[in-house]
């Protein structure tokens, strides 16, 4: 199994598509910050629009996928609209909403070609920090006219079909497709060097990725900098320097972070005791594991598991 597959399997992301939006005329939509572990995204199917994140503005067109790794607040609006935040968002007052059995369709009538897009969310729960915190506030992947994005474009086409066909099982199919979209987007980012820093940058480096893959494959091994350097056929000093330059972390900091990502998944998705989780994450002492886990997540393993269980049991808001 390759390193990206190992990483995605460890993070166990889930995806959803919540809205199919068709906006025409002059429109303006403000999105609040998303909770930790939630990654909003927008897939532009047809038309054009603009996005603003802080002071940065991005032009959007068909085939674009807009991703917010840390859930940043953002504004989407028509191409001809202004730049201010004070306009009345026509979306809120005039848009028609209709649940088609798969997702909610939101339509705003107006002149000109409408922007047609899918809006969804990737959830990585309490894990995913090692990946998400090293990504930019916003990522824009342009798939149009890119041969290396043919599969991504095909996946988006399938999501589009399922969102409007309202076939039996459509909600389940589109949920699985959106989860697959998470992995394909990461692959596209690695291919285009869309992440110049952090974990994805390490995975995109032909030599340093060997060390990350080895840790992902065997996280319980007693990893040392010398041992990781040997996997990459580099001297200890060269490996440590290049690793820190590309990731912003020391090799052992990344080992700890990846072990904690694994621990979070095991605690919430497997029926393992905290002792067994600590062993699978490379800790001979459950007390030592508990201390590191609390430093990483703010609560101990038991409390973390209870919080995750309570969150799953809580009623979900209607779409």
C-alpha positions as CSV (number, residue, x, y, z in Angstrom):
1,X,0.0,0.0,0.0
2,X,1.4,3.4,-1.0
3,X,1.9,6.2,1.5
4,X,-1.1,8.3,0.5
5,X,-3.4,5.2,0.8
6,X,-1.9,4.5,4.3
7,X,-2.5,8.2,5.3
8,X,-6.1,8.2,4.0
9,X,-6.9,4.9,5.7
10,X,-5.5,6.2,9.0
11,X,-7.5,9.4,8.8
12,X,-10.7,7.6,7.7
13,X,-12.4,10.7,6.3
14,X,-16.0,10.8,5.5
15,X,-17.5,13.0,2.8
16,X,-20.9,14.6,2.1
17,X,-22.5,16.7,-0.5
18,X,-25.1,18.9,1.1
19,X,-26.2,21.4,-1.6
20,X,-26.6,21.8,-5.4
21,X,-26.6,25.5,-6.0
22,X,-27.6,27.4,-9.2
23,X,-27.1,31.1,-8.8
24,X,-27.8,33.7,-11.5
25,X,-27.8,37.4,-11.5
26,X,-26.1,39.4,-8.7
27,X,-25.6,37.1,-5.7
28,X,-23.6,37.0,-2.5
29,X,-23.1,34.2,0.0
30,X,-21.1,34.4,3.2
31,X,-19.9,31.1,4.8
32,X,-19.0,31.1,8.5
33,X,-15.9,29.2,9.8
34,X,-16.3,25.5,10.0
35,X,-15.7,23.5,13.2
36,X,-12.3,21.8,13.7
37,X,-11.9,18.7,11.6
38,X,-14.5,19.9,9.0
39,X,-13.2,20.8,5.5
40,X,-15.8,22.6,3.4
41,X,-15.5,22.3,-0.4
42,X,-17.2,23.6,-3.5
43,X,-17.2,22.0,-7.0
44,X,-17.9,24.3,-9.9
45,X,-19.9,22.4,-12.5
46,X,-20.8,25.3,-14.8
47,X,-20.5,29.0,-15.0
48,X,-18.2,31.4,-13.3
49,X,-18.0,33.1,-9.9
50,X,-15.6,34.6,-7.4
51,X,-14.4,33.6,-3.9
52,X,-12.9,35.8,-1.3
53,X,-10.9,34.6,1.8
54,X,-9.7,37.5,3.9
55,X,-8.1,39.9,1.4
56,X,-7.5,37.2,-1.2
57,X,-9.8,36.9,-4.2
58,X,-10.1,33.9,-6.6
59,X,-11.8,33.6,-9.9
60,X,-13.8,30.4,-10.3
61,X,-14.8,28.6,-13.4
62,X,-16.2,25.2,-14.5
63,X,-14.0,22.3,-13.4
64,X,-12.6,24.1,-10.3
65,X,-12.6,22.5,-6.9
66,X,-12.3,25.0,-4.0
67,X,-11.2,23.4,-0.7
68,X,-10.8,25.0,2.8
69,X,-8.5,22.6,4.8
70,X,-8.9,24.5,8.1
71,X,-12.5,25.6,7.6
72,X,-11.8,29.3,6.9
73,X,-14.7,31.7,6.6
74,X,-15.2,32.8,3.0
75,X,-17.5,34.6,0.6
76,X,-18.8,33.4,-2.8
77,X,-20.3,35.8,-5.2
78,X,-21.2,36.6,-8.8
79,X,-18.5,37.8,-11.1
80,X,-19.9,41.3,-11.6
81,X,-20.6,42.0,-7.9
82,X,-18.6,44.3,-5.6
83,X,-16.0,43.4,-3.0
84,X,-17.6,44.6,0.2
85,X,-19.0,42.4,3.0
86,X,-22.0,44.7,3.7
87,X,-24.4,43.7,0.8
88,X,-27.6,42.0,1.6
89,X,-27.0,38.4,0.6
90,X,-29.7,37.7,-1.9
91,X,-29.2,34.0,-1.4
92,X,-30.7,34.2,2.1
93,X,-33.8,36.1,1.2
94,X,-34.7,35.1,-2.4
95,X,-33.3,31.6,-3.1
96,X,-35.7,28.7,-3.5
97,X,-34.8,25.5,-1.6
98,X,-36.0,22.0,-2.5
99,X,-34.8,18.6,-1.2
100,X,-34.8,16.2,-4.1
101,X,-34.3,13.0,-2.1
102,X,-30.5,13.2,-2.3
103,X,-29.5,16.7,-1.4
104,X,-31.0,20.2,-1.1
105,X,-31.2,22.2,-4.4
106,X,-30.9,26.0,-4.0
107,X,-31.9,28.2,-6.9
108,X,-31.6,31.9,-7.4
109,X,-33.1,33.3,-10.6
110,X,-31.5,36.1,-12.5
111,X,-30.0,37.2,-15.7
112,X,-27.0,35.6,-17.3
113,X,-25.5,32.1,-17.1
114,X,-26.0,30.7,-13.6
115,X,-23.1,29.3,-11.5
116,X,-23.9,25.6,-11.0
117,X,-22.0,24.0,-8.1
118,X,-22.0,21.3,-5.5
119,X,-21.2,22.2,-1.9
120,X,-20.1,19.6,0.6
121,X,-17.9,18.8,3.5
122,X,-15.1,16.4,4.4
123,X,-14.9,15.3,8.1
124,X,-11.8,13.9,9.6
125,X,-13.0,14.3,13.2
126,X,-10.4,15.0,15.9
127,X,-7.7,13.5,13.7
128,X,-6.2,14.9,10.6
129,X,-4.2,17.6,12.3
130,X,-0.9,16.5,10.9
131,X,-2.3,16.9,7.4
132,X,-4.7,19.9,7.7
133,X,-2.7,22.3,9.8
134,X,0.2,22.3,7.3
135,X,-2.1,23.0,4.3
136,X,-2.9,26.6,3.2
137,X,-6.2,28.3,4.2
138,X,-7.6,27.7,0.8
139,X,-6.7,25.3,-2.1
140,X,-7.9,25.7,-5.7
141,X,-7.6,22.7,-7.9
142,X,-8.4,23.5,-11.6
143,X,-9.3,20.3,-13.4
144,X,-10.4,21.6,-16.8
145,X,-8.1,20.7,-19.7
146,X,-5.8,18.7,-17.5
147,X,-5.1,15.2,-18.6
148,X,-3.8,14.2,-15.2
149,X,-7.2,15.2,-13.7
150,X,-9.3,13.0,-16.1
151,X,-10.3,10.7,-13.2
152,X,-11.1,13.7,-11.0
153,X,-13.3,15.2,-13.7
154,X,-15.0,11.8,-14.2
155,X,-15.7,11.5,-10.4
156,X,-17.2,15.0,-10.4
157,X,-19.4,14.0,-13.3
158,X,-20.7,11.0,-11.4
159,X,-21.4,13.2,-8.4
160,X,-23.3,15.6,-10.6
161,X,-25.4,12.8,-12.1
162,X,-26.3,11.3,-8.8
163,X,-27.2,14.7,-7.4
164,X,-29.8,15.3,-10.0
165,X,-31.1,11.8,-10.8
166,X,-32.7,11.1,-7.4
167,X,-32.3,7.4,-8.0
168,X,-32.7,4.8,-5.3
169,X,-29.6,4.7,-3.1
170,X,-28.5,8.1,-4.5
171,X,-27.6,9.5,-1.1
172,X,-25.4,6.6,-0.2
173,X,-23.7,6.6,-3.6
174,X,-23.0,10.4,-3.5
175,X,-21.6,10.1,0.0
176,X,-19.1,7.4,-1.1
177,X,-18.2,9.4,-4.1
178,X,-17.5,12.5,-2.1
179,X,-15.3,10.4,0.3
180,X,-13.3,9.2,-2.7
181,X,-13.0,12.8,-3.9
182,X,-11.0,13.5,-0.8
183,X,-8.3,11.1,-1.8
184,X,-8.3,12.1,-5.5
185,X,-7.9,15.8,-4.5
186,X,-4.9,15.0,-2.3
187,X,-3.4,13.0,-5.2
188,X,-3.9,16.0,-7.6
189,X,-2.3,18.4,-5.1
190,X,0.7,16.1,-4.8
191,X,1.0,15.9,-8.6
192,X,0.9,19.6,-9.1
193,X,3.0,20.4,-5.9
194,X,0.0,22.3,-4.6
195,X,1.3,21.8,-1.1
196,X,4.9,23.2,-0.9
197,X,5.1,22.6,2.9
198,X,4.0,20.0,5.4
199,X,3.0,16.4,5.2
200,X,1.7,16.4,1.6
201,X,5.0,18.0,0.5
202,X,6.9,15.2,2.2
203,X,4.7,12.6,0.5
204,X,5.4,14.3,-2.8
205,X,9.2,14.1,-2.3
206,X,10.6,10.9,-3.9
207,X,13.2,10.3,-1.2
208,X,11.8,11.7,2.0
209,X,8.4,10.0,1.4
210,X,10.1,6.7,2.1
211,X,10.5,7.6,5.7
212,X,6.8,8.8,6.0
213,X,5.6,5.6,4.3
214,X,7.7,3.5,6.7
215,X,6.2,5.2,9.7
216,X,2.7,4.9,8.4
217,X,3.2,1.2,7.6
218,X,4.7,0.4,11.0
219,X,3.9,3.2,13.5
220,X,4.7,1.0,16.6
221,X,8.3,0.6,15.6
222,X,10.9,2.4,17.9
223,X,11.7,5.0,15.3
224,X,14.8,7.1,15.6
225,X,16.2,9.9,13.3
226,X,19.0,7.5,12.3
227,X,16.6,4.8,11.4
228,X,14.4,7.0,9.3
229,X,17.4,8.4,7.5
230,X,18.6,4.9,6.7
231,X,15.2,4.2,5.0
232,X,15.9,7.2,2.7
233,X,19.6,6.3,2.1
234,X,20.6,9.7,3.6
235,X,23.0,10.7,6.4
236,X,21.3,11.5,9.7
237,X,22.2,15.2,9.4
238,X,21.2,15.6,5.8
239,X,17.9,13.8,6.4
240,X,17.0,15.9,9.5
241,X,17.8,19.2,7.7
242,X,15.9,18.4,4.5
243,X,13.0,17.0,6.5
244,X,12.6,20.1,8.7
245,X,13.0,22.4,5.6
246,X,10.2,20.7,3.8
247,X,7.8,19.9,6.6
248,X,8.5,22.4,9.4
249,X,8.7,19.5,11.8
250,X,11.4,17.3,13.2
251,X,11.2,13.7,12.1
252,X,10.3,12.6,15.6
253,X,7.6,15.3,15.9
254,X,6.0,13.8,12.8
255,X,6.2,10.3,14.2
256,X,4.4,11.4,17.3
257,X,1.8,13.3,15.3
258,X,1.0,10.3,13.0
259,X,0.8,8.0,16.0
260,X,-1.7,10.3,17.6
261,X,-3.8,10.4,14.4
262,X,-3.8,6.6,14.4
263,X,-4.7,6.6,18.1
264,X,-7.7,8.9,17.5
265,X,-9.1,6.6,14.8
266,X,-8.6,3.5,16.9
267,X,-10.3,5.0,19.9
268,X,-13.3,6.1,18.0
269,X,-13.7,3.3,15.3
270,X,-12.4,0.2,17.0
271,X,-13.4,-1.7,20.1
272,X,-9.9,-1.7,21.5
273,X,-8.9,-0.9,25.1
274,X,-6.7,2.1,25.7
275,X,-3.9,-0.3,26.5
276,X,-4.1,-2.0,23.1
277,X,-4.3,1.3,21.4
278,X,-1.1,2.5,23.1
279,X,0.7,-0.7,22.1
280,X,-0.4,-0.3,18.4
281,X,0.9,3.3,18.5
282,X,4.3,2.3,19.8
283,X,4.0,3.1,23.5
284,X,5.1,0.4,26.0
285,X,3.6,2.4,28.9
286,X,-0.1,3.3,28.9
287,X,0.6,6.2,31.2
288,X,3.2,7.7,28.8
289,X,0.7,7.2,25.9
290,X,-2.0,9.0,28.0
291,X,0.2,12.0,28.7
292,X,1.2,12.4,25.0
293,X,-2.4,12.0,23.9
294,X,-3.7,14.6,26.3
295,X,-1.0,17.0,25.2
296,X,-2.1,16.5,21.6
297,X,-5.9,16.6,22.0
298,X,-6.5,18.3,25.3
299,X,-8.2,15.3,26.9
300,X,-7.2,11.8,27.8
301,X,-8.0,8.8,25.7
302,X,-11.1,7.7,27.7
303,X,-12.6,11.2,27.6
304,X,-11.8,11.5,23.9
305,X,-13.6,8.2,23.1
306,X,-16.7,9.3,25.2
307,X,-16.9,12.7,23.4
308,X,-16.7,11.0,20.0
309,X,-19.5,8.5,21.1
310,X,-21.7,11.3,22.3
311,X,-21.2,13.3,19.1
312,X,-22.2,10.3,17.0
313,X,-25.3,9.8,19.2
314,X,-26.4,13.5,18.9
315,X,-29.3,14.2,16.5
316,X,-28.1,15.6,13.2
317,X,-29.6,18.8,11.8
318,X,-32.0,18.5,8.9
319,X,-30.6,19.1,5.5
